[in-house]
Amino acid sequence: MARARLFASLCALVFFLNLARIIFAPLLDVFIAEFGIGEATAGLIATLAWIGSASLRLPTGWILTKVPRHHVVIGSGVVLAVSSSIAATSTTVPQLMVGAFFMGIASGIYFVSANPLLSELYPDRVGRVVGIHGTASQIAAVIAAPFVVLTLLIDWRLSLWTIAVGAAVVTVYTGVVSRRTEMPTAGEADRDFVAGALSEWRIIVAALAIAGLASFVWQGVFNFYELYMQSKGLSPQAAGTMLTIVFAAGVPAFYFGGDLADRLPQVPYLLGIVGAFSACLLLLTAAQGFVALIAISALIGFVVHALFPAVDTYLLATLPDSARASAYAVFSSVWMLVQSLGSFALGLFLESGFTYDSLFVSAAVVLGTSVVVLVIIERAGWLPG
């Protein structure tokens, strides 16, 4: 029962941490009006949250070789509560940027420490707990924009204060529950960060080879999804609805995708997801009409979001106790960096004169080819699992 309460508190905490990364995007128009800044400066505020999320993942892996997992998780909640308060009370753009950056840092610290902890709390159900945990995170992505709309009826700062207060309450509860929970001892063997990561380089490389390109492509697709939908003739409002459908489809994808990751052979399952994503990209370029676009948006959202609990399960269930946090931190850091470049790369190609359809078809072909190559490598027994 104590572990179940701790798991529930982690699901609540990840909700606020993911909301903190996403909340700035729907607030950009408000910042432009409130602080008299341009679009580039406003965009930088949102970008800083994601840069913060990536920046301390590797150092956090080292910290986890010295400090218990749950202590680092609680620390991330404290960072989120304080930084959200800084952002909520900001009167200048630099202060707002500092708040956004440290809100992002909190999420990066959390994911690197919480995911290994979850896998060690429930070693026989890694995929299921990672999937449920990811579902809580994805719900934040779905409600972020409507939540901001509601808070704007009172004050835009209310959205940030809600995160600050929510994070503080949940962090205190997590601290209390963790003291009453018998923590797993699996992480005690993970005491050498460099040696641990180097010893598992094959699975880190394998996970990046399977999921890295797909996440890179997806980062570009979803950041330009609304504009792409408008290029297909939809209004801005309808295009925004399509993106909401994509994220909403991720809620059941995390739940069922994590469960399937426990039941199916992990490497073939991952390759199947990437192959299905490749096919969805081709269908996306061919889809015409409002109903067809709704269907493909739901399908592509479900498929691609199933990738995230699947790759986490692959790593966390395969890595040994002696290297789990170290190796996962290295993977998470590199994977986040790879993902973050996707939208920049797509933007460069678009500015060079390429069309969305030609780029998406090319990406689908490259993804499909990579799956074929990796299937051959997997059949030869060269992929760890």
C-alpha positions as semicolon CSV with decimal commas, in nm:
position;residue;x (nm);y (nm);z (nm)
1;M;0,000;0,000;0,000
2;A;0,286;0,240;0,082
3;R;0,442;0,184;-0,259
4;A;0,106;0,248;-0,424
5;R;0,077;0,582;-0,243
6;L;0,429;0,674;-0,346
7;F;0,351;0,580;-0,706
8;A;0,035;0,796;-0,697
9;S;0,236;1,091;-0,564
10;L;0,491;1,050;-0,845
11;C;0,209;1,052;-1,102
12;A;0,079;1,376;-0,950
13;L;0,427;1,529;-0,946
14;V;0,503;1,438;-1,308
15;F;0,175;1,603;-1,408
16;F;0,294;1,938;-1,273
17;L;0,648;1,892;-1,405
18;N;0,534;1,827;-1,761
19;L;0,278;2,107;-1,737
20;A;0,567;2,336;-1,642
21;R;0,748;2,255;-1,969
22;I;0,441;2,313;-2,185
23;I;0,264;2,600;-2,012
24;F;0,474;2,871;-2,177
25;A;0,369;2,794;-2,535
26;P;0,003;2,903;-2,490
27;L;0,120;3,205;-2,288
28;L;0,344;3,356;-2,558
29;D;0,080;3,601;-2,685
30;V;0,025;3,716;-2,327
31;F;0,397;3,774;-2,273
32;I;0,420;3,977;-2,593
33;A;0,140;4,206;-2,474
34;E;0,242;4,213;-2,106
35;F;0,613;4,285;-2,149
36;G;0,614;4,453;-2,490
37;I;0,851;4,200;-2,648
38;G;0,875;4,048;-2,996
39;E;0,799;3,696;-3,110
40;A;1,165;3,589;-3,100
41;T;1,208;3,689;-2,736
42;A;0,877;3,529;-2,644
43;G;0,978;3,210;-2,823
44;L;1,306;3,208;-2,634
45;I;1,115;3,194;-2,306
46;A;0,945;2,871;-2,412
47;T;1,270;2,734;-2,554
48;L;1,452;2,795;-2,226
49;A;1,216;2,555;-2,047
50;W;1,318;2,277;-2,288
51;I;1,686;2,369;-2,276
52;G;1,661;2,351;-1,898
53;S;1,499;2,009;-1,922
54;A;1,796;1,877;-2,120
55;S;2,078;2,059;-1,942
56;L;2,118;1,871;-1,613
57;R;2,018;1,518;-1,710
58;L;2,376;1,397;-1,733
59;P;2,489;1,554;-1,402
60;T;2,177;1,411;-1,239
61;G;2,292;1,064;-1,343
62;W;2,615;1,123;-1,152
63;I;2,423;1,254;-0,849
64;L;2,216;0,934;-0,847
65;T;2,533;0,734;-0,782
66;K;2,573;0,931;-0,457
67;V;2,216;1,012;-0,346
68;P;1,905;0,790;-0,316
69;R;1,661;0,819;-0,606
70;H;1,368;0,947;-0,400
71;H;1,576;1,227;-0,248
72;V;1,658;1,358;-0,596
73;V;1,291;1,329;-0,697
74;I;1,190;1,537;-0,395
75;G;1,461;1,788;-0,484
76;S;1,314;1,828;-0,831
77;G;0,977;1,912;-0,677
78;V;1,139;2,178;-0,459
79;V;1,312;2,330;-0,762
80;L;0,981;2,336;-0,949
81;A;0,789;2,502;-0,666
82;V;1,054;2,773;-0,620
83;S;1,115;2,840;-0,990
84;S;0,741;2,854;-1,068
85;S;0,705;3,114;-0,793
86;I;0,987;3,316;-0,948
87;A;0,813;3,303;-1,287
88;A;0,474;3,389;-1,136
89;T;0,611;3,699;-0,962
90;S;0,825;3,814;-1,255
91;T;0,814;4,182;-1,344
92;T;1,090;4,166;-1,604
93;V;1,163;3,938;-1,896
94;P;1,501;3,819;-1,756
95;Q;1,328;3,713;-1,434
96;L;1,065;3,525;-1,635
97;M;1,340;3,355;-1,837
98;V;1,519;3,245;-1,521
99;G;1,196;3,098;-1,388
100;A;1,125;2,915;-1,714
101;F;1,478;2,777;-1,735
102;F;1,472;2,635;-1,382
103;M;1,121;2,498;-1,430
104;G;1,269;2,303;-1,719
105;I;1,566;2,196;-1,508
106;A;1,325;2,053;-1,250
107;S;1,164;1,829;-1,512
108;G;1,500;1,702;-1,639
109;I;1,616;1,615;-1,287
110;Y;1,286;1,441;-1,221
111;F;1,268;1,217;-1,527
112;V;1,625;1,090;-1,491
113;S;1,570;1,001;-1,123
114;A;1,204;0,895;-1,119
115;N;1,206;0,648;-1,410
116;P;1,480;0,425;-1,260
117;L;1,301;0,450;-0,923
118;L;0,974;0,334;-1,078
119;S;1,142;0,037;-1,246
120;E;1,296;-0,065;-0,914
121;L;0,975;-0,020;-0,716
122;Y;0,790;-0,249;-0,960
123;P;1,056;-0,465;-1,131
124;D;0,799;-0,715;-1,258
125;R;0,572;-0,450;-1,414
126;V;0,810;-0,192;-1,554
127;G;0,613;-0,124;-1,872
128;R;0,281;-0,091;-1,694
129;V;0,400;0,157;-1,429
130;V;0,602;0,358;-1,683
131;G;0,293;0,369;-1,904
132;I;0,061;0,488;-1,626
133;H;0,322;0,742;-1,515
134;G;0,353;0,864;-1,875
135;T;-0,026;0,889;-1,901
136;A;-0,030;1,134;-1,610
137;S;0,242;1,335;-1,785
138;Q;0,055;1,333;-2,117
139;I;-0,269;1,457;-1,957
140;A;-0,079;1,774;-1,870
141;A;0,008;1,821;-2,238
142;V;-0,357;1,786;-2,336
143;I;-0,501;2,029;-2,082
144;A;-0,226;2,295;-2,095
145;A;-0,390;2,523;-2,352
146;P;-0,749;2,500;-2,211
147;F;-0,608;2,551;-1,861
148;V;-0,433;2,872;-1,968
149;V;-0,754;2,996;-2,132
150;L;-0,939;2,950;-1,802
151;T;-0,673;3,123;-1,593
152;L;-0,668;3,419;-1,831
153;L;-1,020;3,499;-1,711
154;I;-0,854;3,604;-1,385
155;D;-0,478;3,654;-1,437
156;W;-0,216;3,477;-1,647
157;R;0,002;3,444;-1,337
158;L;-0,255;3,211;-1,185
159;S;-0,142;2,933;-1,418
160;L;0,213;2,956;-1,282
161;W;0,098;2,991;-0,923
162;T;-0,111;2,677;-0,966
163;I;0,201;2,486;-1,069
164;A;0,400;2,632;-0,778
165;V;0,139;2,548;-0,513
166;G;0,055;2,210;-0,665
167;A;0,422;2,114;-0,684
168;A;0,483;2,222;-0,324
169;V;0,189;2,022;-0,188
170;V;0,270;1,708;-0,386
171;T;0,642;1,731;-0,302
172;V;0,568;1,748;0,071
173;Y;0,331;1,451;0,039
174;T;0,593;1,257;-0,159
175;G;0,848;1,323;0,114
176;V;0,611;1,199;0,384
177;V;0,509;0,887;0,191
178;S;0,867;0,801;0,095
179;R;0,967;0,795;0,462
180;R;0,696;0,534;0,524
181;T;0,790;0,323;0,221
182;E;1,052;0,052;0,216
183;M;1,269;0,163;-0,071
184;P;1,428;-0,084;-0,313
185;T;1,799;-0,150;-0,269
186;A;1,872;-0,221;-0,635
187;G;2,028;0,121;-0,693
188;E;2,288;0,074;-0,421
189;A;2,510;-0,114;-0,667
190;D;2,515;0,182;-0,911
191;R;2,804;0,380;-0,766
192;D;3,037;0,451;-1,060
193;F;2,873;0,675;-1,319
194;V;3,133;0,651;-1,596
195;A;3,197;0,279;-1,556
196;G;2,826;0,205;-1,537
197;A;2,746;0,397;-1,855
198;L;3,041;0,255;-2,048
199;S;2,958;-0,100;-1,947
200;E;2,614;-0,070;-2,109
201;W;2,709;0,129;-2,419
202;R;2,561;-0,136;-2,650
203;I;2,206;-0,101;-2,520
204;I;2,236;0,280;-2,512
205;V;2,344;0,283;-2,877
206;A;2,076;0,027;-2,967
207;A;1,799;0,233;-2,805
208;L;1,920;0,549;-2,979
209;A;1,943;0,368;-3,313
210;I;1,585;0,242;-3,279
211;A;1,414;0,548;-3,133
212;G;1,647;0,841;-3,200
213;L;1,557;0,911;-3,563
214;A;1,185;0,862;-3,501
215;S;1,183;1,110;-3,211
216;F;1,391;1,356;-3,418
217;V;1,133;1,341;-3,698
218;W;0,841;1,363;-3,458
219;Q;0,980;1,676;-3,289
220;G;0,977;1,853;-3,625
221;V;0,634;1,719;-3,724
222;F;0,444;1,818;-3,411
223;N;0,603;2,163;-3,380
224;F;0,492;2,243;-3,736
225;Y;0,171;2,039;-3,723
226;E;-0,066;2,336;-3,703
227;L;0,105;2,512;-3,992
228;Y;0,098;2,190;-4,194
229;M;-0,273;2,148;-4,128
230;Q;-0,329;2,507;-4,244
231;S;-0,137;2,428;-4,563
232;K;-0,397;2,157;-4,622
233;G;-0,671;2,420;-4,611
234;L;-0,780;2,413;-4,247
235;S;-0,848;2,727;-4,046
236;P;-0,611;2,813;-3,759
237;Q;-0,875;2,699;-3,508
238;A;-0,928;2,366;-3,686
239;A;-0,551;2,319;-3,717
240;G;-0,515;2,371;-3,343
241;T;-0,786;2,113;-3,286
242;M;-0,589;1,860;-3,490
243;L;-0,283;1,912;-3,271
244;T;-0,499;1,868;-2,960
245;I;-0,624;1,537;-3,106
246;V;-0,264;1,427;-3,158
247;F;-0,180;1,491;-2,792
248;A;-0,509;1,348;-2,664
249;A;-0,439;1,023;-2,850
250;G;-0,117;1,003;-2,651
251;V;-0,308;0,948;-2,326
252;P;-0,431;0,595;-2,409
253;A;-0,109;0,534;-2,604
254;F;0,102;0,569;-2,290
255;Y;-0,132;0,349;-2,087
256;F;-0,171;0,065;-2,335
257;G;0,174;0,107;-2,490
258;G;0,347;0,053;-2,157
259;D;0,136;-0,254;-2,085
260;L;0,219;-0,402;-2,427
261;A;0,588;-0,336;-2,366
262;D;0,568;-0,584;-2,076
263;R;0,389;-0,847;-2,283
264;L;0,564;-0,834;-2,622
265;P;0,927;-0,896;-2,727
266;Q;1,078;-0,555;-2,669
267;V;1,301;-0,499;-2,972
268;P;1,046;-0,625;-3,232
269;Y;0,777;-0,419;-3,057
270;L;0,989;-0,104;-3,078
271;L;1,072;-0,165;-3,443
272;G;0,703;-0,223;-3,513
273;I;0,616;0,114;-3,360
274;V;0,879;0,295;-3,566
275;G;0,761;0,116;-3,882
276;A;0,399;0,208;-3,805
277;F;0,505;0,571;-3,752
278;S;0,672;0,568;-4,092
279;A;0,350;0,441;-4,251
280;C;0,147;0,706;-4,064
281;L;0,365;0,981;-4,211
282;L;0,283;0,857;-4,560
283;L;-0,088;0,844;-4,476
284;L;-0,065;1,196;-4,333
285;T;0,062;1,336;-4,661
286;A;-0,212;1,154;-4,854
287;A;-0,501;1,249;-4,622
288;Q;-0,751;1,506;-4,750
289;G;-1,069;1,633;-4,591
290;F;-1,159;1,713;-4,231
291;V;-1,270;1,364;-4,126
292;A;-0,966;1,195;-4,279
293;L;-0,733;1,441;-4,106
294;I;-0,900;1,375;-3,771
295;A;-0,851;1,001;-3,818
296;I;-0,486;1,022;-3,918
297;S;-0,411;1,277;-3,643
298;A;-0,552;1,035;-3,384
299;L;-0,364;0,743;-3,536
300;I;-0,026;0,913;-3,561
301;G;-0,065;1,053;-3,209
302;F;-0,137;0,708;-3,068
303;V;0,146;0,536;-3,255
304;V;0,422;0,785;-3,181
305;H;0,335;0,828;-2,813
306;A;0,347;0,450;-2,766
307;L;0,716;0,476;-2,853
308;F;0,811;0,659;-2,532
309;P;0,701;0,404;-2,268
310;A;0,827;0,126;-2,495
311;V;1,182;0,259;-2,517
312;D;1,189;0,340;-2,143
313;T;1,074;-0,014;-2,065
314;Y;1,336;-0,160;-2,300
315;L;1,613;0,025;-2,121
316;L;1,497;0,009;-1,760
317;A;1,399;-0,358;-1,773
318;T;1,721;-0,462;-1,950
319;L;1,983;-0,256;-1,769
320;P;2,140;-0,424;-1,463
321;D;2,109;-0,277;-1,114
322;S;2,475;-0,177;-1,121
323;A;2,430;0,065;-1,413
324;R;2,059;0,147;-1,445
325;A;2,059;0,515;-1,344
326;S;2,400;0,589;-1,497
327;A;2,323;0,439;-1,837
328;Y;1,967;0,575;-1,844
329;A;2,092;0,928;-1,771
330;V;2,335;0,909;-2,065
331;F;2,064;0,779;-2,297
332;S;1,811;1,039;-2,178
333;S;2,058;1,326;-2,226
334;V;2,155;1,224;-2,579
335;W;1,798;1,139;-2,676
336;M;1,670;1,478;-2,558
337;L;1,945;1,655;-2,754
338;V;1,863;1,457;-3,069
339;Q;1,491;1,532;-3,036
340;S;1,541;1,902;-2,978
341;L;1,709;1,949;-3,317
342;G;1,415;1,812;-3,516
343;S;1,208;2,127;-3,549
344;F;1,517;2,335;-3,632
345;A;1,615;2,093;-3,908
346;L;1,264;2,087;-4,054
347;G;1,252;2,466;-4,047
348;L;1,581;2,487;-4,237
349;F;1,453;2,256;-4,512
350;L;1,126;2,448;-4,537
351;E;1,311;2,778;-4,573
352;S;1,521;2,616;-4,848
353;G;1,208;2,566;-5,055
354;F;1,109;2,207;-4,978
355;T;0,741;2,133;-4,919
356;Y;0,595;1,966;-4,611
357;D;0,478;1,666;-4,811
358;S;0,814;1,605;-4,977
359;L;0,994;1,627;-4,642
360;F;0,748;1,401;-4,462
361;V;0,760;1,141;-4,742
362;S;1,141;1,151;-4,736
363;A;1,140;1,111;-4,357
364;A;0,901;0,816;-4,386
365;V;1,125;0,645;-4,642
366;V;1,437;0,697;-4,427
367;L;1,255;0,566;-4,119
368;G;1,124;0,265;-4,308
369;T;1,471;0,188;-4,441
370;S;1,621;0,214;-4,094
371;V;1,362;-0,033;-3,964
372;V;1,453;-0,285;-4,235
373;V;1,824;-0,252;-4,153
374;L;1,759;-0,286;-3,779
375;V;1,536;-0,591;-3,832
376;I;1,825;-0,759;-4,015
377;I;2,063;-0,665;-3,733
378;E;1,814;-0,790;-3,472
379;R;1,767;-1,122;-3,652
380;A;2,144;-1,162;-3,655
381;G;2,138;-1,130;-3,274
382;W;2,340;-0,810;-3,260
383;L;2,087;-0,597;-3,072
384;P;2,087;-0,642;-2,693
385;G;1,756;-0,723;-2,530
